[in-house]
Amino acid sequence: MDIRRRNNIQITGRPDGPTVVLAHGFGCDQNMWRLTVPALEADHRVVLFDYVGSGGSDLSAWEETRYSALSGYAQDVVDVCEELDLRHAVFVGHSVSAMAGVLAAHAAPERIGALVMVAPSPCYIDSDGYRGGFSAEDIDELLASLESNYLGWSATMAPVIMGNPERPELGEELTNSFCATDPDIARVFARTTFLTDSRDDLKTVTAPTLVLECAQDVIAPREVGAYVHAAIPGSTLVTLPATGHCPQLSAPEATNTAILDFLRSLR
């Protein structure tokens, strides 16, 4: 299997610089990082990729069994790192990718030396003593709506997820990204995203970790950021002056500054 083609791997930046791997979330692709890459590439080697089933990846490589579990996406991360023979790379994961990064770092600690978790959530469903932001009924309704009319769901939910209603172009961009995803693949990825409980996996993290939360985020409320920070000893929590679930697009300067400050702290 040609991993570079399978995952649409793109490399930019300084060839001899520290490596940063950027990973997108549900319904998106590597284009979500286009406002972050210029801030990194002067001093870092930047690796971008698409999960199988997303963006410019090889759709023929997609398997429902593999990608019905978060471990399947984590294996994509490990495969990319092994293909490029990365050592101690910094993995920057957005949304569900943050937890895929946790699993990948545990599976291949020699490949991933630090984590940046952008708007992470280890569990979206509320339970006793934990607020994930949704009830089980909420998630059931969300998934039922997605499965019955994916394009309609995308047009309704993408602007809500993005936030920033005064900047409708952001919601439109996310809507277009969602709509570009095959509905059958999106259905599986959505179930993996919203039904997985990865809270126990946070205990496995030993690498330096930055947790980036947004001041207002309906998908990952601030209680979730606090939970992730408390669960990872020595982690750093930064609250971005951003609304919505995609700060790399809605507040790129603040997001990039926080990431660069963390990268400098690793030297």
N, C-alpha and C positions, 0 to 999 in steps of 0.2 A: 504493500500500500504506500502510495506517495503521500506522505503526511502533509508536505508543503502544499500540494494541490488540494488534498482532501479538506484541509482547514483554511485554505486561502491565506497562508502565512505571508505577511508583508513585513519587511525590516527596513527601518530608516534610522537616521541619527548618526551618532559618532561610533564607528566600528569598534574602537578600543575602549569605549565608555562602559560604565556599569549598565547592566541590562535591566530594562523595565518591560514587563509583559502586561499588556492592557487587554482585559476581557470584558465583553459586553454582557448585558442581561437578557431577559426574556423578550422575544419579539424584535430584537435589535441586531445590529452587526457592528463591525469595527468602525464604521463611519461615525458612531456615537462619540468617538474620541478625537474627532478632527480638530477640536479647539484645544485639546490637551497636548497633542503630539508636538506642535511648534514650541511649546514651553519646555519640553523635555529633550528634544533631539539635539540641541547644541552641545549638551554634556553627557548624553546617555545614548546607548543603543536601545532603540524602541522596537519591540516586537508586537505586531497586531495579528489577530487571527479571528476566524469565525467558527463557532461551534458547528459541528455537522448538523445540517438542517437549516442553517441560518446564512444570510448574506450570500457571499460568493463561494460557499463551501460546496463540496461534491455531494449533491443530494442523494446520489445512488449509494452512498456509504451509510446512510441513515438506517438505523434498526430500532424498531419500537421497543424491543426488550431492553436494549442497552440504555436508551435515553428516557426510559420510564423511571429511572433512578438517578439521583444526583451524582452518584458514583460514575455514571457514564460520561457526564460533562467533565468531572474531575479527571477521568482518564484521558479525555481530549487534551486537557492542560498538560498532563504528564507526557503524553505522546509528543506534543509540540516541544516541550522542554528537552525531551530525549533526542528528538530529531535534530535540534539545534545544539545539542550538548551543552545546555545552559548549566551554570553553576552559581548557586546563591543569587539567583535573580530576584528582583522585587516584583511581586505579583499584585497588580491593581485590578480588583474585581468589583464590578458594579452590580448592586442588587443581589440576585441569586448567585451570581458569579463569585461574590465574596465568600459564600459558603462552599462553592466548588473549589475555591482556592484553599480553604481550610483543609478539605479532604486531600487535595493534591499535595499540599505541603506535608501532610502526615505520611502520605504514601511515598513521597520522594523528597525528603528533607534536604538532600544534597543539591537538589535542583532549585528549590525556592528558599531564599534566605530571609525574606521579610514579606509582610502582607500589608496592603492598603485596602481597606474594606469601605467601599463607597455606598452609603445608604443600605447597609446590610440588614437582613432579617433571618434569624435561624428558624423562626416559626411564626407564621402569620395568624395563627388561631389562638384566641384568648384561652387561658386555662387558669386554674386556681393559682394566684400569686404571680401570674405572668400576663402581660398585655401585649398581644401581637398586633392588635388593631382591628381584628375581624372575629366575629363569632363563627362557629362551624356552619351555621345556617347561611351566613353571608357568603362564605366560600362556596358552599353548594350552589347557591343562586348564581354567583359569578361564573362558575364553571359551566353550569347548565346554559346560561345565556351565551357564553363563548361557543359552546358546542352546537347550539341550535342556529346561530347566525353570527359567524366569526367576523365578517366584515362590519356588520352593524354594531357588534360589541366593540370592535376596534375604534370605530368612529365615536362611540359614546365614552369609552373608558380611557382612551389615550389622552385626551385633554385633561381628564381628572387626575390621571397618574402624573402627567407633566406639571400640572398646576399652572400658575402664571397666566390666568385668563386674559389679562391685559396684553399679553403677547401671544396671540392666537397662532402665529406662525410656528411656535414651538410645539403646540399640540398637534398641528397639522403634520409636522415632520414625524412625530411619533406615530400618528395614525398611519401615515404612508409606510413607515417601517413595519408596523404590525401587519398591514394589508399585503405587504410583499412576501410575508411568510406563508408557506403552504398551510392551509387550515388544519389538515390532519397532523402535521408536525407540531403546529402551535398548540393543538389540543393536548398532546402528550407533554410538551414542555410546560404548559400551564399547570397541569396536574402535578408534575414533578415539583414545580416552583411552589405552588400554594398549599400542597398537602404534605410536604416533607417537614419533619421536625428534626433539626440538626443541633439542638441545644447542647446535647451531650458532646458533640464533636468539638465544641469550643474549648473543652478541657484539654484537648490534645495539642493546642497551639503553644509552641515554645519560641517561635520566631518573633522578632520585633514587629509590632502591629500598630497601625494607625487606623482608627475608626472614624470615618467622616459621616456625620449625620447632618440633616437639614433642619433648620429652625422650624419649618412646617412641612410635614410629609404625611399624606394620608395613607401611604402604603407601609412606611416604616416610621411610626411615631417615635418621639424622643425617648419614651420608656424603653424601646427596643435598643436604641443606641446605648443607653445606660446599662442595660442588661449585658450586651455584648462586651462592653468595656469592663464591667465587673467580672465577667467570666473569663477574661484573658488577662492573666497577671502581667503587669508591666506595660499594658497597652496604653496608647494615648488616644483620648477622645477629643475631637474638634467639632464644634457645632458651627456649621457654615451659615452665613447670613443669606440663606437661600430658601425658596419655597418649591415644593414639588419633589419628585423622586429622581430627577436627572440633573443634578447640580453641574455636571460637566458641560451641559448645554445652557442651563438657565443662569448659572453663576460661575462661568469658567475661570475668571481671574482669581476668585477666592478659592476655588477648588484646586487650581494649579499651584497657587501659593502654598496651600497646606501640604500638597504632595511634595513640592520641592523642598520645603522646610524639613519634612520627614526624611527625604533622601539625603539631605545634607547631614542630618543627625546620625546617619549610618556610617559616615566616613570615619 
